[in-house]
Amino acid sequence: MVNRAIDYGFHWVYNNKDNGEIENTNESNFFKQLRYFSEKNKYKKEYIKALYLHHLLDFFKETHVNISDIDLVFEKFLQNKVIIEISDSDGNQINFREELEEIFNLLKDNRKELYEDIK
């Protein structure tokens, strides 16, 4: 069994000395990771995309939606599984729609390989 907290980088985020408020909040691990990675200056988009991609691939395995309808899977993922927008530590709104669309388009373009890997 995979320790998903480590797999998604939460262990790294949680142990970061610059982010001591992490354990004192009631926010989900996903939200904490999203906030932490969105505030990284270097490679910010890559961290965010990796985080979303990990969650999306898990969603393909755990959903009861027909995964052959990839658009429906994406729709349900957005509705039920992830946060699309957060506020940073300065109170500015950050929207991740662009990163999600890039991931969705990549998976749509490589649908055959995706379904082979899921099997």
Backbone as JSON Lines, residues from 0, in Angstrom:
{"i":0,"aa":"M","n":[0.84,-1.18,0.0],"ca":[0.0,0.0,0.0],"c":[0.89,1.25,0.0]}
{"i":1,"aa":"V","n":[0.51,2.23,-0.8],"ca":[1.27,3.47,-0.93],"c":[0.82,4.45,0.14]}
{"i":2,"aa":"N","n":[1.77,5.1,0.77],"ca":[1.44,6.15,1.71],"c":[1.16,7.41,0.89]}
{"i":3,"aa":"R","n":[-0.12,7.71,0.68],"ca":[-0.51,8.79,-0.21],"c":[-0.05,10.16,0.29]}
{"i":4,"aa":"A","n":[0.05,10.33,1.59],"ca":[0.51,11.63,2.11],"c":[1.92,11.92,1.63]}
{"i":5,"aa":"I","n":[2.79,10.91,1.66],"ca":[4.15,11.1,1.17],"c":[4.14,11.22,-0.34]}
{"i":6,"aa":"D","n":[3.33,10.4,-1.01],"ca":[3.26,10.41,-2.46],"c":[2.91,11.8,-2.99]}
{"i":7,"aa":"Y","n":[2.06,12.52,-2.33],"ca":[1.63,13.84,-2.8],"c":[2.49,14.97,-2.27]}
{"i":8,"aa":"G","n":[3.54,14.63,-1.56],"ca":[4.43,15.66,-1.08],"c":[4.02,16.27,0.25]}
{"i":9,"aa":"F","n":[3.01,15.72,0.9],"ca":[2.57,16.32,2.16],"c":[3.64,16.22,3.23]}
{"i":10,"aa":"H","n":[4.36,15.12,3.24],"ca":[5.41,14.94,4.22],"c":[6.42,16.09,4.11]}
{"i":11,"aa":"W","n":[6.76,16.43,2.87],"ca":[7.7,17.52,2.62],"c":[7.1,18.85,3.06]}
{"i":12,"aa":"V","n":[5.86,19.09,2.72],"ca":[5.2,20.34,3.09],"c":[5.08,20.43,4.61]}
{"i":13,"aa":"Y","n":[4.64,19.35,5.24],"ca":[4.4,19.33,6.67],"c":[5.67,19.6,7.47]}
{"i":14,"aa":"N","n":[6.78,19.1,6.98],"ca":[8.04,19.24,7.7],"c":[8.81,20.49,7.34]}
{"i":15,"aa":"N","n":[8.28,21.31,6.45],"ca":[8.96,22.54,6.05],"c":[8.92,23.52,7.22]}
{"i":16,"aa":"K","n":[10.06,23.95,7.66],"ca":[10.15,24.83,8.83],"c":[9.56,26.22,8.58]}
{"i":17,"aa":"D","n":[9.43,26.61,7.29],"ca":[8.88,27.92,6.96],"c":[7.36,27.94,7.03]}
{"i":18,"aa":"N","n":[6.75,26.79,7.25],"ca":[5.3,26.71,7.17],"c":[4.73,26.08,8.45]}
{"i":19,"aa":"G","n":[5.08,26.62,9.61],"ca":[4.72,26.06,10.89],"c":[3.24,26.04,11.19]}
{"i":20,"aa":"E","n":[2.45,26.82,10.48],"ca":[1.02,26.87,10.77],"c":[0.26,25.68,10.18]}
{"i":21,"aa":"I","n":[0.92,24.83,9.43],"ca":[0.22,23.74,8.75],"c":[-0.54,22.85,9.72]}
{"i":22,"aa":"E","n":[0.09,22.41,10.78],"ca":[-0.57,21.46,11.66],"c":[-1.67,22.11,12.51]}
{"i":23,"aa":"N","n":[-1.75,23.42,12.54],"ca":[-2.71,24.1,13.38],"c":[-3.98,24.52,12.65]}
{"i":24,"aa":"T","n":[-4.22,23.98,11.46],"ca":[-5.41,24.35,10.72],"c":[-6.32,23.15,10.54]}
{"i":25,"aa":"N","n":[-7.56,23.42,10.18],"ca":[-8.52,22.36,9.91],"c":[-8.67,22.11,8.41]}
{"i":26,"aa":"E","n":[-7.77,22.67,7.61],"ca":[-7.85,22.53,6.16],"c":[-7.43,21.12,5.75]}
{"i":27,"aa":"S","n":[-7.92,20.68,4.59],"ca":[-7.55,19.36,4.08],"c":[-6.08,19.35,3.68]}
{"i":28,"aa":"N","n":[-5.51,18.15,3.63],"ca":[-4.13,18.02,3.19],"c":[-3.96,18.58,1.79]}
{"i":29,"aa":"F","n":[-4.93,18.33,0.91],"ca":[-4.85,18.82,-0.46],"c":[-4.78,20.34,-0.47]}
{"i":30,"aa":"F","n":[-5.62,20.99,0.3],"ca":[-5.62,22.45,0.37],"c":[-4.28,22.96,0.88]}
{"i":31,"aa":"K","n":[-3.74,22.34,1.92],"ca":[-2.45,22.75,2.47],"c":[-1.35,22.62,1.42]}
{"i":32,"aa":"Q","n":[-1.37,21.51,0.67],"ca":[-0.37,21.31,-0.37],"c":[-0.52,22.34,-1.46]}
{"i":33,"aa":"L","n":[-1.74,22.58,-1.88],"ca":[-2.0,23.55,-2.95],"c":[-1.5,24.93,-2.55]}
{"i":34,"aa":"R","n":[-1.8,25.34,-1.34],"ca":[-1.34,26.65,-0.86],"c":[0.18,26.7,-0.8]}
{"i":35,"aa":"Y","n":[0.78,25.67,-0.25],"ca":[2.24,25.65,-0.12],"c":[2.91,25.71,-1.5]}
{"i":36,"aa":"F","n":[2.49,24.84,-2.41],"ca":[3.14,24.79,-3.72],"c":[2.83,26.02,-4.55]}
{"i":37,"aa":"S","n":[1.68,26.64,-4.37],"ca":[1.35,27.84,-5.13],"c":[2.23,29.02,-4.72]}
{"i":38,"aa":"E","n":[2.77,28.97,-3.52],"ca":[3.61,30.05,-3.05],"c":[5.09,29.82,-3.32]}
{"i":39,"aa":"K","n":[5.43,28.68,-3.88],"ca":[6.82,28.42,-4.27],"c":[7.11,29.28,-5.49]}
{"i":40,"aa":"N","n":[8.22,29.93,-5.51],"ca":[8.57,30.77,-6.66],"c":[9.05,29.96,-7.84]}
{"i":41,"aa":"K","n":[9.98,29.07,-7.61],"ca":[10.58,28.3,-8.7],"c":[9.77,27.03,-8.91]}
{"i":42,"aa":"Y","n":[9.44,26.73,-10.13],"ca":[8.74,25.5,-10.53],"c":[7.32,25.42,-9.97]}
{"i":43,"aa":"K","n":[6.71,26.53,-9.65],"ca":[5.38,26.54,-9.05],"c":[4.38,25.74,-9.88]}
{"i":44,"aa":"K","n":[4.3,26.02,-11.17],"ca":[3.31,25.34,-12.0],"c":[3.54,23.84,-12.07]}
{"i":45,"aa":"E","n":[4.79,23.42,-12.07],"ca":[5.08,21.99,-12.14],"c":[4.6,21.27,-10.88]}
{"i":46,"aa":"Y","n":[4.82,21.89,-9.72],"ca":[4.34,21.29,-8.48],"c":[2.82,21.18,-8.48]}
{"i":47,"aa":"I","n":[2.16,22.23,-8.9],"ca":[0.7,22.26,-8.91],"c":[0.17,21.19,-9.86]}
{"i":48,"aa":"K","n":[0.73,21.12,-11.06],"ca":[0.27,20.12,-12.03],"c":[0.49,18.71,-11.51]}
{"i":49,"aa":"A","n":[1.64,18.46,-10.9],"ca":[1.91,17.12,-10.36],"c":[0.91,16.77,-9.27]}
{"i":50,"aa":"L","n":[0.59,17.71,-8.42],"ca":[-0.37,17.48,-7.35],"c":[-1.74,17.13,-7.92]}
{"i":51,"aa":"Y","n":[-2.22,17.94,-8.88],"ca":[-3.51,17.66,-9.5],"c":[-3.5,16.34,-10.26]}
{"i":52,"aa":"L","n":[-2.43,16.06,-10.98],"ca":[-2.35,14.83,-11.76],"c":[-2.42,13.61,-10.86]}
{"i":53,"aa":"H","n":[-1.71,13.62,-9.74],"ca":[-1.78,12.5,-8.79],"c":[-3.22,12.27,-8.34]}
{"i":54,"aa":"H","n":[-3.9,13.34,-7.97],"ca":[-5.28,13.21,-7.5],"c":[-6.22,12.76,-8.63]}
{"i":55,"aa":"L","n":[-6.0,13.25,-9.82],"ca":[-6.85,12.86,-10.95],"c":[-6.67,11.39,-11.29]}
{"i":56,"aa":"L","n":[-5.45,10.9,-11.3],"ca":[-5.23,9.48,-11.61],"c":[-5.85,8.6,-10.54]}
{"i":57,"aa":"D","n":[-5.78,9.0,-9.29],"ca":[-6.48,8.26,-8.24],"c":[-7.98,8.29,-8.46]}
{"i":58,"aa":"F","n":[-8.49,9.42,-8.89],"ca":[-9.92,9.56,-9.12],"c":[-10.39,8.59,-10.21]}
{"i":59,"aa":"F","n":[-9.58,8.39,-11.24],"ca":[-9.93,7.43,-12.28],"c":[-10.11,6.04,-11.69]}
{"i":60,"aa":"K","n":[-9.3,5.69,-10.69],"ca":[-9.39,4.37,-10.08],"c":[-10.58,4.25,-9.13]}
{"i":61,"aa":"E","n":[-10.92,5.33,-8.44],"ca":[-11.91,5.23,-7.37],"c":[-13.31,5.67,-7.77]}
{"i":62,"aa":"T","n":[-13.47,6.3,-8.91],"ca":[-14.78,6.84,-9.27],"c":[-15.73,5.74,-9.73]}
{"i":63,"aa":"H","n":[-17.01,6.03,-9.57],"ca":[-18.05,5.12,-10.06],"c":[-18.58,5.62,-11.4]}
{"i":64,"aa":"V","n":[-18.02,6.7,-11.89],"ca":[-18.39,7.26,-13.2],"c":[-17.76,6.39,-14.27]}
{"i":65,"aa":"N","n":[-18.42,6.27,-15.39],"ca":[-17.88,5.53,-16.53],"c":[-16.62,6.23,-17.03]}
{"i":66,"aa":"I","n":[-15.46,5.61,-16.83],"ca":[-14.21,6.29,-17.17],"c":[-13.97,6.39,-18.67]}
{"i":67,"aa":"S","n":[-14.75,5.68,-19.46],"ca":[-14.59,5.84,-20.91],"c":[-15.16,7.18,-21.38]}
{"i":68,"aa":"D","n":[-15.97,7.81,-20.54],"ca":[-16.46,9.16,-20.82],"c":[-15.53,10.14,-20.09]}
{"i":69,"aa":"I","n":[-14.42,10.42,-20.72],"ca":[-13.36,11.18,-20.06],"c":[-13.81,12.59,-19.66]}
{"i":70,"aa":"D","n":[-14.68,13.19,-20.46],"ca":[-15.18,14.52,-20.11],"c":[-16.03,14.49,-18.84]}
{"i":71,"aa":"L","n":[-16.81,13.43,-18.67],"ca":[-17.61,13.27,-17.47],"c":[-16.71,13.05,-16.24]}
{"i":72,"aa":"V","n":[-15.66,12.28,-16.41],"ca":[-14.71,12.08,-15.32],"c":[-14.11,13.41,-14.9]}
{"i":73,"aa":"F","n":[-13.7,14.21,-15.86],"ca":[-13.12,15.52,-15.54],"c":[-14.14,16.4,-14.84]}
{"i":74,"aa":"E","n":[-15.37,16.38,-15.33],"ca":[-16.43,17.2,-14.72],"c":[-16.65,16.8,-13.26]}
{"i":75,"aa":"K","n":[-16.76,15.51,-13.0],"ca":[-16.99,15.03,-11.63],"c":[-15.78,15.29,-10.74]}
{"i":76,"aa":"F","n":[-14.59,15.18,-11.31],"ca":[-13.36,15.48,-10.57],"c":[-13.39,16.93,-10.09]}
{"i":77,"aa":"L","n":[-13.78,17.84,-10.97],"ca":[-13.85,19.25,-10.61],"c":[-14.94,19.51,-9.58]}
{"i":78,"aa":"Q","n":[-16.06,18.82,-9.72],"ca":[-17.19,19.05,-8.82],"c":[-16.96,18.47,-7.43]}
{"i":79,"aa":"N","n":[-16.36,17.28,-7.38],"ca":[-16.36,16.52,-6.14],"c":[-15.02,16.31,-5.47]}
{"i":80,"aa":"K","n":[-13.93,16.57,-6.17],"ca":[-12.66,16.11,-5.64],"c":[-11.65,17.21,-5.34]}
{"i":81,"aa":"V","n":[-11.6,18.26,-6.11],"ca":[-10.49,19.2,-5.98],"c":[-10.96,20.63,-5.73]}
{"i":82,"aa":"I","n":[-10.01,21.4,-5.3],"ca":[-10.17,22.83,-5.1],"c":[-9.57,23.5,-6.34]}
{"i":83,"aa":"I","n":[-10.29,24.43,-6.92],"ca":[-9.81,25.1,-8.13],"c":[-9.21,26.46,-7.81]}
{"i":84,"aa":"E","n":[-9.64,27.05,-6.71],"ca":[-9.19,28.39,-6.37],"c":[-8.91,28.49,-4.88]}
{"i":85,"aa":"I","n":[-7.83,29.2,-4.55],"ca":[-7.48,29.42,-3.14],"c":[-7.07,30.88,-2.97]}
{"i":86,"aa":"S","n":[-6.9,31.27,-1.72],"ca":[-6.32,32.56,-1.38],"c":[-4.91,32.31,-0.88]}
{"i":87,"aa":"D","n":[-3.95,33.11,-1.34],"ca":[-2.58,32.95,-0.85],"c":[-2.44,33.63,0.51]}
{"i":88,"aa":"S","n":[-1.25,33.62,1.05],"ca":[-1.03,34.17,2.4],"c":[-1.26,35.69,2.45]}
{"i":89,"aa":"D","n":[-1.28,36.34,1.28],"ca":[-1.56,37.78,1.22],"c":[-3.04,38.08,0.95]}
{"i":90,"aa":"G","n":[-3.85,37.04,0.82],"ca":[-5.27,37.22,0.56],"c":[-5.63,37.33,-0.92]}
{"i":91,"aa":"N","n":[-4.66,37.16,-1.81],"ca":[-4.93,37.21,-3.26],"c":[-5.52,35.89,-3.73]}
{"i":92,"aa":"Q","n":[-6.51,35.96,-4.62],"ca":[-7.12,34.76,-5.17],"c":[-6.21,34.17,-6.25]}
{"i":93,"aa":"I","n":[-6.02,32.86,-6.19],"ca":[-5.24,32.14,-7.19],"c":[-6.13,31.07,-7.78]}
{"i":94,"aa":"N","n":[-6.3,31.1,-9.09],"ca":[-7.14,30.14,-9.79],"c":[-6.25,29.17,-10.57]}
{"i":95,"aa":"F","n":[-6.56,27.87,-10.48],"ca":[-5.76,26.84,-11.1],"c":[-6.44,26.21,-12.31]}
{"i":96,"aa":"R","n":[-7.43,26.88,-12.86],"ca":[-8.18,26.36,-14.01],"c":[-7.24,26.08,-15.2]}
{"i":97,"aa":"E","n":[-6.29,26.98,-15.45],"ca":[-5.37,26.82,-16.59],"c":[-4.54,25.54,-16.45]}
{"i":98,"aa":"E","n":[-4.02,25.28,-15.26],"ca":[-3.23,24.08,-15.03],"c":[-4.07,22.83,-15.21]}
{"i":99,"aa":"L","n":[-5.3,22.87,-14.7],"ca":[-6.19,21.72,-14.85],"c":[-6.53,21.48,-16.32]}
{"i":100,"aa":"E","n":[-6.79,22.52,-17.06],"ca":[-7.09,22.36,-18.49],"c":[-5.91,21.75,-19.24]}
{"i":101,"aa":"E","n":[-4.69,22.15,-18.89],"ca":[-3.51,21.56,-19.52],"c":[-3.44,20.06,-19.23]}
{"i":102,"aa":"I","n":[-3.7,19.67,-18.0],"ca":[-3.69,18.25,-17.64],"c":[-4.78,17.51,-18.39]}
{"i":103,"aa":"F","n":[-6.0,18.06,-18.4],"ca":[-7.1,17.41,-19.09],"c":[-6.79,17.22,-20.57]}
{"i":104,"aa":"N","n":[-6.26,18.26,-21.2],"ca":[-5.94,18.16,-22.63],"c":[-4.85,17.13,-22.89]}
{"i":105,"aa":"L","n":[-3.86,17.07,-22.02],"ca":[-2.8,16.08,-22.17],"c":[-3.37,14.67,-22.07]}
{"i":106,"aa":"L","n":[-4.25,14.44,-21.11],"ca":[-4.83,13.12,-20.96],"c":[-5.79,12.78,-22.1]}
{"i":107,"aa":"K","n":[-6.52,13.76,-22.58],"ca":[-7.4,13.53,-23.73],"c":[-6.58,13.15,-24.96]}
{"i":108,"aa":"D","n":[-5.47,13.86,-25.16],"ca":[-4.61,13.58,-26.32],"c":[-3.93,12.23,-26.22]}
{"i":109,"aa":"N","n":[-3.8,11.71,-25.01],"ca":[-3.13,10.43,-24.78],"c":[-4.07,9.42,-24.13]}
{"i":110,"aa":"R","n":[-5.31,9.5,-24.53],"ca":[-6.38,8.67,-23.95],"c":[-6.07,7.18,-24.04]}
{"i":111,"aa":"K","n":[-5.6,6.75,-25.18],"ca":[-5.31,5.32,-25.37],"c":[-4.3,4.84,-24.34]}
{"i":112,"aa":"E","n":[-3.22,5.55,-24.18],"ca":[-2.18,5.18,-23.22],"c":[-2.71,5.25,-21.79]}
{"i":113,"aa":"L","n":[-3.53,6.24,-21.51],"ca":[-4.11,6.39,-20.18],"c":[-4.94,5.15,-19.83]}
{"i":114,"aa":"Y","n":[-5.82,4.73,-20.72],"ca":[-6.68,3.58,-20.43],"c":[-5.88,2.3,-20.35]}
{"i":115,"aa":"E","n":[-4.83,2.18,-21.14],"ca":[-3.97,1.0,-21.03],"c":[-3.28,0.95,-19.67]}
{"i":116,"aa":"D","n":[-2.8,2.1,-19.21],"ca":[-2.12,2.15,-17.92],"c":[-3.08,1.91,-16.77]}
{"i":117,"aa":"I","n":[-4.31,2.38,-16.88],"ca":[-5.29,2.18,-15.81],"c":[-5.66,0.72,-15.65]}
{"i":118,"aa":"K","n":[-5.71,0.0,-16.78],"ca":[-6.02,-1.44,-16.71],"c":[-4.93,-2.14,-15.96]}
